[in-house]
């Protein structure tokens, strides 16, 4: 068994958690409830298409892992997958998370099932969720998490009109032709219910291109199921979380280019290295390479 000095153990776990949340924001476009998703017209997307993206994960400028995301759309159904690999403290702490979801998207994403499996130096686990009519119907977590005294209770209404993290990505990245930052998404990850509120921050040039990208500020708003402690309060107060979204007309999606999130262990960043888009009649197009 691996034993880490307590401050290092806590810091590494917090860093891994923050990076995992950042990864979810990129390839699991957070959740969008129907009340907030009037602009998310997925019917404008190709009837059949797939997007594959590979991201590099860094902490304070040092590479600590990778994030891979695949989305497949067939008519009004979709399947999404992500694979996050992290290694901290020169390999003393490692973490891998595999997620997948499937659902229908007549006007906005509506997940049917969501699965998340993770393994690390410290522990392994699995989570499964079932949805019906936009609401969470079943949740199973193995091993069951302990109920801490400072956990803010979840209410039944918290589990309505929500998305899993991966379906949320799909909602956030849908190209609607308007301001990509004018979005608010409602997410339930199996334990915690929270909102992500995007707002415009600036426009910036894309290196090696004449195109520009929109930089959105991301505000984390805890709703229920979270721990009422300093870490949660600090994350909710942070104003430095940013997501950079370039416009990709070929894919009818705004593929995230970079996500930056300040953490107690330093600045975590997820930056795209390769994105490809494939649709019938268009072949495969390398959007970033």
N, C-alpha and C positions, 0 to 999 in steps of 0.2 A: 504494500500500500504506500502511496506517495503522501508525504507530509510536507506541507508548505508552512513557512512562517506566517502567522495569522494575518498581519497587515498585507503581505504579498498575496495570500490566498484570497482575502476579501477583495483586494484591488483587482486581481486578475479576473475574478468572477464578475465583478461589476463591469470591467472593461468588456469582457466577452458578452455580457448581457446587453450592454449598450450597442455594441457592434451588431449583435443579432437583431436588435430592434431596428437599427439603421438598415440592415439588409432587408428586413421585412418591409420597410418603407419603400425600398427600391423595387423589389421583385414581388412584392405582395402589396400592391398599391392599396393602401389601407382601406378600410371599409367605407362604403358610401351608402347611406340609407336612401330609400326612394324619396324621402322628404327633401334630401339635399342633392338629388341626382338628376334633376330635370335636364341638365345640359349633357348628360352622358348618353348620347345616342349611338349605341353600339351597332345599330342597324346600318350605319354609314360605313362600317368597316367591311373588308372583303368577306364574302360568305365562308371562305376557307382560307386560312392563313396560319403561319407559324412564325414566332419570333424566338430567337435564341440569343442570350446575352451572357457575356463573361465579364466579371468585375474583379478588381484587385482591392483587397481590404488592407488598410494601413492604420497604424496607431502612432501618433507623433512622428509621422514620416517614415516609419519602418513597416515593411510588409509583414502582415500577421495572418494572411489567409486569402481565400478566394470565395466568390459567390457566383453561382451559375443559376440561370433562370430560363425556363422554356415555357412558352404559351402556345397552345394549339386551339384554333377555332374551326369548328365544322358546323356551318349553318348557324343555328342558335344555341349550340352547345359549346362548351369550352373545357379544356383541361390545362392545369397549370402545375409546374413543378419547380422546386428550388433546392439547391444543395449548397450549404454554407460550411466551409472548413476553416477553423481558426487554430492557431498555435501561438502561445504566449510564453514568456519567461524561458526563451531558448528551448522550447519544446516541453518544458516541465508541466505546462497545462495545455491540453488540447480539447477541442470541442467540435462536434459535427452535428449539423441539423438537416434533416431531410423533410421537406413538406410537399404535399400535393393536394389539389382540390379539383372538383369537377362541378359544373353547374350549367345553368341555362342563362342566355342573355338576350331576351327579346327587346328590351329597351335599356336595361341596366343589369349588371351581374347579379345573379341569384344563385348562391352556392347550394349544392345538395349535400356534399360530404367534404370533410377536411381531415387530413391526417398529418401528424407531426411526430417524428422519431428523432431522438437525440442521444448522443453518447459522448462522454467526456472522461477526463482523468478522474473526476470526482464521482460522477454517477451517470446512469442511463435512465431513459424514460420514454414514454409514448403517450400521445394524446389523440383522441378521435372525437369528431363532432358531426352531428347530423342536423340538417336544416329543413325547414318546411315553411313555405310562403314567406321567406325572408327572415324567419325567426329561428333561433337556436332551439332544437327539439331535444337533443341528447348530447351529453358530454361524458366521456370516460377518460380518466387519467391514471396511468400506471407508472410508478407507484402513486397512490393518493397523496396529495400534498398536505402538510400539516396546516391546521387552521390556527393562524397566529392572532393574538389578541388585538393587534393594531390593524387588522384587515378590515377595510370598509366593505360592508355587506353588498352583495349583488341583489338587485330587485328584478322581478319578473319583467318589468317594462324595459330594463336594460338590455334584454336579450332579443328585442324586437327590432326589425329594420336595421340589421347589422350585417357586416361581411366578415369573413375570415381574412387573415392578413394577405393571402395570395390573391383572392378575389378583389381585395381592396386595391392592390397594385393595378389590376386590370382597369378598375374604375378611375384611378388617378391618372393613368397614362393615356386614356382615351382622348384622341384629338377631336375637340369639338369646334375648332376654328376660333375660339374666343380666348380669354385670359386663362392660361393653364393654372394660375395661382388662385383663381376664384372658386375654390373647392373646400368643402368640409366633409370629412369622412368619418363614419362611425365604425369602430373595430371591436371585435371580441376575439381574443386569442386563445380561449379555453379557460382562462383564469381571470383575466382583467378586461374590463370594458373601458375604452377610452376613445376620445375624438382626436383627430389630427386636423388642425385648422391651417390652411395655406393662405398666404397673403403675398402680394407682389413686393419684391425687394429691389431688383435692378435687372437691366439687360447687360449681357457681356458677350464679347466676341468669342467664337469657337476657334481654337488654335488650328492653323492650317486650312481654314475655310473662310469664305466670305459671309457665311451664315452667322446668326446670333442665337443665343440661348437665353431663356428666362430663368432668373434665380428667384425662387420662392422661399420665404421664411416659413418654417414649420413649427407650429405651436402644439405641444402635447397637453391635452386636457383630460385628466383622470376622472372617471365617472363612478366606477364601482369595482370591487374585487382587488383593489390595489392596497399596498401597505402604506398607512399614513405615517411616514417617517421623513427624515431630512432628505433622503435620496430622491423620493418622489416629489417632494416640494421643490427641490433644486431643479429637477428636470422640467417641472411645470413652469418654473420661472425663467428658464433659459430662453434667450433671444437669438442665440447664435446657430441654431439648427437651420441648415439650408439645403435645398434640393435644386439642382440645375437641370432644366428640361429643354432640350433642343427640339425643334419641330422636324418631324420626318414624314413628309407628305406621302411617300411611297407606301408606308405602312399604315397610314391613317392612325398612327399612334405617336405620342410624344415620349420617346424612349428616354428615361432618366440617364443623365450623363455622370452626375456626381452627387453624393450625399455627404454632408459634413455635420458631425454632431459632437459638441464638447462633452467630455466625460470627466469624472474625478481622476481618471488615470491619464488624461490628455485628450488631444483631438483625434477622433476616429473619422476615417474617410473611406468611402467606397466609390471607386472611380472605374468607369467602363473601359474595357480593353478591346472588346470585340462584340459587335451586334450584327446578326444576319436576319433577313426577312425573306420569307418564301410564301408565294401565293400562286395558284393556278394561272398560267399564262404569263406570269412575270419571271418565273424561274427564281433563283436565289440571288438576293442583293446584299452585299456587305455594306452595312450602313456605317460601321466604324470598324477599322482594322489597323 
